[in-house]
Amino acid sequence: MNLQRTIILAIVFNILSFTIVNAQSIRKEERESPFPNSKFLEGENIQWGNLIVPENWESLKGEVKIAYAVLNNKKSKNNSEAVVFIQGGPGASGTETIWQWVNHPIREYKDIILFDIRGTGLSEPRLCPDLGKKILEFLSKNQKKEEDEKEKINAVISCKTDLISKGVDISSYNSLAIAKDMNVLKASLGYKKWSVYGVSYGTHVAQVYASNYPNDIESLILDSPISSISSYYEKNTDGFMSGLLKVFKKCKDDPACNSSYKDLDTMFFDVIKDLEINPITVKVDDKFLKSGEFTFNSEDFKIVIQQALYHKQMIEVIPLLISQFRVRNKKALSNLVPSFASLLSMDYGVYYCFSCEEVLPLNDISKFNKESRKYEGLDGGVAFYESDFMVCEKWGKTERDSLFMMNNSTKNLKRNIPTVIISGEYDPITPSSNGSELSAKLTESKFLEIPTYGHSASFTQKGSKLVSDFLSDVDIKSDTKLFSDIKPVHLVNDVTINSGVFKMGSSFNNLDPVFLSPLIIAFVLMTFFIINYTIKIFKKEYSKIADSIIRLMGIFTSIVGILCFALLVRGISETAANNYFILAFGLPSSFDYVFIGVAVFAFLLILSFAYYFLKLKSIRDRSIVFSLLFSNLLCIVYFMYWGIM
């Protein structure tokens, strides 16, 4: 009897303790928008806040802040249904994707909740936000993959040591903890249920959440899904090569592509072989790398091509990209480094907390290597991922009880949750086979592969419509009609190589008035002189032939210069609208005449200066004429700075 009473009192005490701790540690607070000067967000009904929860949900110790944003539905409906988005990575920010959601079709009738999973983005603490920069630094060096691996291990373990020294409980950053955060976030925002939208690694978290809190879930949207975390790394090389082999086949079947890039698959493997012996070192802006240099070796090449399969526009330039590596076009390849750097911008402290605690321990490196050996000439899998096995071996793993391991998995996932599963045809990291495998497990799921796209295919116009229809209870079987008018992948093969185009486009994209003001003044002067001298020549105000000739030469040269500039801007704008990534290499061949025009402009200016100095004593108001020629010269200087000529 006393024993029963003791047990009952202990249970009551624990419940009361949990309630008191809950009341003290779980709370919300408002926060200012991180984008206060954004015109795009001006007037939007968005609430920013932090959810404060225990860092360790088991012991209820510590505190973390989970940053979130509520994008209220555009119809201003109270008690609206909601969709919560789980970003991938793991380690990428959810709130930073707000630009994709403001005008998303589902916001017409549902609230959208974005949040940064614990340890990332605006959430606090943020785990090793500079680790990505350190990884970029050693990847940029001219060294073997074993050295990269060693430096990566040192950087990651240094991150872990630093976190522990600051009192961070690294064992509390896992999918189950996020599931608990989401359960509390849902209740604190006043929603009874919500639809859960996960992308990439976020699909695994979504499945863990739905397994533990099925009553929270209205429906699931799983884009680029992980079907089994226990084979996620083992199948990495297969995913990469399945997407790339589709590109090789498409190029072979396309006469224009096959003519420009004959035996593209052989070219790819030849580049790997070449870069193993002769890496390519390119100059880069020191704002990306302090050294001012990046060396592409065979492993960097493989990760560049693998990442290119993520986006349709990048897929279209893969043959061109491979060919530029083959011809060792340093100027064009240097334009890739900013994009390469952006891939490492997420919070890698969180990435390794998750990877080393719940992913790599379930994957077998021998199976990874076995899969990689199937592809002769690849020289192993992508070292960037392979090295994670060694990193996590050094990291170690927290010992967990069987209950935690069961809950931090998808084994309890109900099969009858309404679910739409979306994959991209070329996805190299979560291939479409994942989608079909997962769909087979879920009886109420619908799986669609969106052709021509890579990773995160639901964030295309067609994908957004598909998701919106699903959430509006439209029968999405009919949405296969959406795919009939998708533009096929056009493998780019008709490009005039000119690396200066990218630099020129970047200058106008950044719009630095200090940098561009001399050029603007030059064009104003050129326009003024064209009009002024044309009028005076027609009025026959110049008695000397030399005065008329130099002014005619100045007029003609200025017109050609202004036209060249205008046509370059037009070419850059049209190309960017069609496929921005082409600009890293040049312009479509249809703009060849522009580069010819620039050469003619330079030639005319040389002739004008030669005539000016030859007839210097015969020219009236020669200082004014010189200012016109100097304005043209300034345009040439800008063209040379950009690398157009």
Residue pairs with C-beta under 8 A, 6 or more apart in sequence:
18 60
21 54
21 60
22 60
25 52
25 53
25 54
25 60
25 63
26 51
26 52
26 53
26 54
26 184
26 188
27 51
27 52
28 49
28 50
28 51
28 52
28 188
29 49
29 50
29 52
30 47
30 48
30 49
31 48
31 49
31 50
31 67
31 122
32 48
33 41
33 46
33 48
34 48
34 95
34 122
35 41
35 98
40 99
40 102
41 98
41 102
44 71
44 102
45 71
45 72
45 76
46 69
46 70
46 71
46 72
46 98
47 69
47 70
47 72
48 67
48 68
48 69
49 67
49 68
49 69
49 70
50 65
50 66
50 67
50 68
50 123
50 124
51 65
51 66
51 68
51 115
51 181
51 184
51 185
51 188
52 63
52 64
52 65
52 66
53 63
53 64
53 66
53 180
53 181
53 184
54 60
54 61
54 62
54 63
54 64
55 61
55 62
55 63
55 64
55 118
55 168
55 169
55 172
56 62
56 169
56 171
56 172
57 172
57 176
57 177
57 180
58 404
61 169
62 167
62 169
62 172
64 118
64 119
64 123
64 124
64 125
65 123
65 124
66 115
66 116
66 117
66 118
66 123
66 181
66 185
67 95
67 115
67 116
67 121
67 122
67 123
67 124
68 95
68 113
68 114
68 115
68 116
68 185
69 95
69 98
69 113
69 114
69 115
70 111
70 112
70 113
70 189
71 98
71 101
71 102
71 107
71 111
71 112
71 113
71 114
72 80
72 111
73 80
73 107
73 108
73 109
73 110
73 111
74 107
74 108
75 108
75 109
77 109
80 109
80 110
80 111
81 109
81 110
81 111
81 191
81 193
81 194
81 195
81 218
82 110
82 111
82 112
82 113
82 189
82 191
82 194
82 195
83 106
83 110
83 111
83 112
83 113
83 194
83 195
83 196
83 197
83 221
83 471
84 112
84 113
84 114
84 115
84 182
84 185
84 186
84 194
84 195
84 196
84 197
85 94
85 97
85 101
85 112
85 113
85 114
85 115
85 197
85 198
85 199
85 202
86 94
86 117
86 178
86 182
86 196
86 197
86 198
86 199
86 202
86 203
86 205
86 206
86 209
87 93
87 94
87 97
87 116
87 117
87 120
87 199
87 202
88 198
88 199
88 200
88 201
88 202
88 203
88 224
88 456
89 120
89 200
89 201
89 202
89 346
89 347
89 350
89 351
90 117
90 201
90 205
90 350
90 351
90 354
90 355
91 119
91 120
91 346
91 347
91 348
91 349
91 350
91 351
91 354
92 120
92 121
92 346
92 347
93 116
93 120
93 121
93 122
93 346
93 347
94 114
94 115
94 116
94 117
94 120
94 121
95 114
95 115
95 116
95 121
95 122
96 121
97 114
98 114
100 459
101 107
101 112
101 114
104 112
104 464
104 468
105 464
105 465
105 467
105 468
106 112
106 464
106 467
106 468
106 471
109 472
110 195
110 471
111 191
113 185
113 189
113 194
115 123
115 181
115 182
115 185
116 122
116 123
117 123
117 178
117 181
117 205
117 350
118 172
118 173
118 177
118 178
118 181
118 350
119 125
119 126
119 127
119 173
119 347
119 349
119 350
119 353
120 126
120 127
120 346
120 347
120 350
121 347
125 166
125 168
126 347
126 349
127 159
127 163
127 168
127 170
127 173
127 347
127 349
127 350
127 353
128 159
128 162
128 163
128 347
128 348
128 349
129 347
129 349
131 155
131 156
131 159
131 347
131 348
131 349
132 344
132 345
132 346
132 347
132 348
133 344
134 155
135 152
135 155
135 344
135 348
136 288
136 289
136 340
136 341
136 344
137 289
137 290
137 291
138 147
138 148
138 151
138 152
138 155
139 148
139 300
139 384
140 289
140 291
140 293
140 294
140 295
141 147
141 148
141 295
142 279
142 281
142 295
142 297
143 297
145 297
145 299
145 383
145 387
148 299
148 383
148 387
149 383
149 387
149 390
152 387
152 391
153 387
153 390
153 391
153 394
156 348
156 352
156 391
156 394
156 395
157 391
157 394
157 395
159 348
159 349
159 352
160 170
160 352
160 395
163 170
163 349
164 170
170 353
171 357
171 398
173 350
173 353
173 354
173 357
174 353
174 354
174 357
174 358
174 408
175 204
175 205
175 208
175 209
175 354
175 358
175 408
176 208
176 212
176 404
176 407
176 408
178 205
178 208
178 209
179 205
179 208
179 209
179 211
179 212
179 213
180 212
182 196
182 209
182 213
182 216
183 209
183 212
183 213
183 216
186 193
186 194
186 216
193 215
193 216
193 217
193 218
194 216
194 217
194 218
195 217
195 218
195 219
195 220
195 221
195 471
196 206
196 209
196 210
196 216
196 217
196 219
196 220
196 221
197 206
197 220
197 221
197 223
197 467
198 204
198 205
198 206
198 207
198 220
198 221
198 222
198 223
198 225
199 223
199 224
199 456
199 458
199 459
200 223
200 224
200 226
200 429
200 430
200 455
200 456
201 226
201 354
203 222
203 223
203 224
203 225
203 226
203 430
204 225
204 226
204 229
204 410
206 220
206 222
207 220
207 222
207 226
207 410
207 413
208 407
208 408
208 409
208 410
209 216
209 217
210 216
210 217
210 220
210 413
210 414
210 417
211 407
211 409
211 410
211 411
211 412
211 413
211 414
212 407
212 412
214 414
214 417
217 417
218 418
219 417
219 418
219 419
219 420
219 470
219 471
220 417
220 418
220 419
220 420
221 419
221 420
221 422
221 458
221 467
221 470
221 471
222 419
222 420
222 421
222 422
222 435
222 438
223 422
223 423
223 456
223 457
223 458
223 459
223 463
224 422
224 423
224 424
224 427
224 429
224 430
224 434
224 455
224 456
224 457
225 421
225 423
225 430
225 434
225 435
225 438
226 232
226 430
226 434
227 433
227 434
227 435
227 437
227 438
227 441
228 437
229 358
229 359
229 362
229 409
229 410
230 362
230 363
231 363
231 367
232 359
232 363
233 359
233 360
233 363
233 368
233 385
233 388
233 389
234 363
234 364
234 367
234 368
234 371
235 371
235 431
236 368
236 371
236 381
236 382
236 385
236 429
237 368
237 371
237 372
237 374
237 375
237 378
237 381
237 382
238 371
238 374
238 431
239 427
239 428
239 429
239 430
239 431
240 302
240 306
240 309
240 381
240 382
240 428
240 429
241 375
241 378
242 428
242 431
242 433
243 309
243 426
243 427
243 428
243 431
243 454
244 268
244 305
244 306
244 309
244 318
244 428
245 265
246 425
246 426
247 264
247 309
247 315
247 318
247 319
247 426
247 491
248 264
248 265
248 268
250 257
250 489
250 491
251 257
251 258
251 261
251 264
251 319
251 491
252 258
252 264
254 491
256 493
256 494
257 264
257 319
257 491
257 493
258 264
259 493
260 319
260 323
260 493
260 494
261 267
261 319
261 320
261 322
261 323
261 493
264 319
264 322
267 322
267 323
267 326
268 305
268 322
269 376
269 377
269 378
270 326
271 298
271 301
271 322
271 325
271 326
272 298
272 301
272 302
272 377
272 378
272 379
273 298
273 377
273 379
274 326
275 296
275 297
275 298
275 300
275 301
275 325
276 297
276 298
276 379
279 295
279 296
279 297
279 298
280 295
280 296
280 325
280 328
280 330
280 333
281 293
281 294
281 295
281 296
281 330
282 293
282 294
282 295
282 296
282 330
282 331
282 333
282 334
282 337
283 292
283 293
283 330
283 334
284 292
284 293
284 294
284 334
284 337
284 338
285 292
285 338
286 292
288 294
288 337
288 338
288 341
289 337
289 341
294 334
294 337
294 340
296 304
296 325
296 333
298 379
299 382
299 383
299 384
300 340
301 325
302 378
302 382
302 383
303 382
303 384
304 321
304 336
304 340
305 318
305 321
305 322
306 382
306 428
306 429
307 314
307 340
307 343
308 314
308 315
308 317
308 318
308 321
309 315
309 318
309 426
309 427
309 428
309 454
309 455
310 427
310 428
310 429
310 454
310 455
310 456
311 454
311 455
312 426
312 452
312 453
312 454
312 460
312 489
313 579
313 580
313 581
314 454
314 581
315 426
315 452
315 454
315 489
316 489
316 490
316 491
316 492
316 579
316 581
317 492
317 579
317 581
317 582
317 584
317 585
318 491
319 491
319 492
319 493
320 492
320 493
320 495
320 582
320 585
321 336
321 585
324 332
324 333
324 497
324 585
325 333
329 497
329 499
329 585
331 499
331 500
331 643
332 497
332 499
332 584
332 585
332 586
334 499
335 499
335 502
335 503
335 584
335 585
336 584
339 584
352 391
352 392
352 395
355 388
355 392
356 391
356 392
356 395
356 396
356 397
357 397
357 398
358 408
360 388
360 389
360 392
361 392
361 397
363 389
365 386
365 389
368 381
368 385
368 386
368 389
369 380
369 381
369 386
371 381
372 378
372 380
372 381
372 386
373 380
380 386
400 408
406 412
413 441
413 442
415 441
415 442
415 443
415 444
416 442
416 443
416 444
417 442
417 444
418 444
418 445
419 442
419 444
419 445
419 446
420 445
420 446
420 447
420 448
420 466
420 467
420 470
420 476
421 435
421 438
421 439
421 442
421 445
421 446
421 447
421 448
422 435
422 447
422 448
422 449
422 450
422 457
422 458
422 463
422 466
422 467
423 430
423 431
423 432
423 434
423 435
423 447
423 448
423 449
423 450
423 457
424 432
424 449
424 450
424 453
424 454
424 455
424 456
424 457
425 432
425 449
425 450
425 451
425 452
425 453
425 454
426 452
426 453
426 454
426 489
427 453
427 454
427 455
427 457
428 454
428 455
429 455
430 455
432 449
435 447
435 449
436 447
438 445
438 447
439 445
439 446
439 447
446 470
446 476
446 477
448 466
448 476
448 479
448 480
450 457
450 458
450 460
450 462
450 463
450 466
450 483
450 486
451 483
451 486
451 488
452 486
452 487
452 488
452 489
453 460
453 463
457 463
458 464
458 466
458 467
462 482
462 483
462 486
465 479
465 482
466 476
466 479
466 482
469 476
469 479
470 476
492 579
492 582
492 588
494 588
494 589
494 590
495 582
495 585
495 586
495 587
495 588
495 589
496 586
496 587
496 588
496 589
496 591
496 592
496 595
497 585
497 586
498 585
498 586
498 587
498 595
498 643
498 644
499 584
499 585
499 586
499 643
500 639
500 642
500 643
500 644
500 645
501 568
501 571
501 572
501 583
501 586
501 587
501 642
501 644
502 583
502 584
502 585
503 641
503 642
503 643
504 568
504 572
504 642
504 644
505 572
505 576
505 583
507 515
507 516
507 642
508 516
508 569
508 572
518 634
519 634
519 635
519 638
521 631
522 631
522 632
522 634
522 635
523 562
523 565
523 631
523 635
525 627
525 628
525 631
526 558
526 561
526 562
526 628
526 631
526 632
526 635
527 558
527 562
529 554
529 555
529 558
529 628
529 631
530 555
530 558
530 559
533 551
533 552
533 554
533 555
533 628
534 555
536 542
536 551
537 548
537 551
537 552
537 555
542 548
542 551
542 620
544 618
544 619
544 620
546 615
546 618
546 619
547 618
547 619
547 620
549 611
549 615
550 608
550 611
550 612
550 615
550 619
550 625
551 625
553 604
553 607
553 608
553 611
554 608
554 625
554 628
554 629
554 632
556 604
557 601
557 604
557 605
557 608
557 629
557 632
558 628
558 631
558 632
560 597
560 600
560 601
560 604
561 601
561 605
561 632
561 635
563 597
564 594
564 597
564 598
564 601
565 635
567 591
567 593
567 594
567 597
568 594
568 598
568 644
571 587
571 588
571 591
571 594
572 583
572 587
575 582
575 583
575 587
575 588
575 591
576 583
582 588
587 594
587 595
595 644
595 645
598 639
598 644
598 645
599 645
601 632
601 635
601 636
602 636
602 639
602 645
605 629
605 632
605 633
605 636
608 629
608 632
609 629
609 633
612 619
612 622
612 625
612 626
612 629
616 622
619 625
636 645
639 645
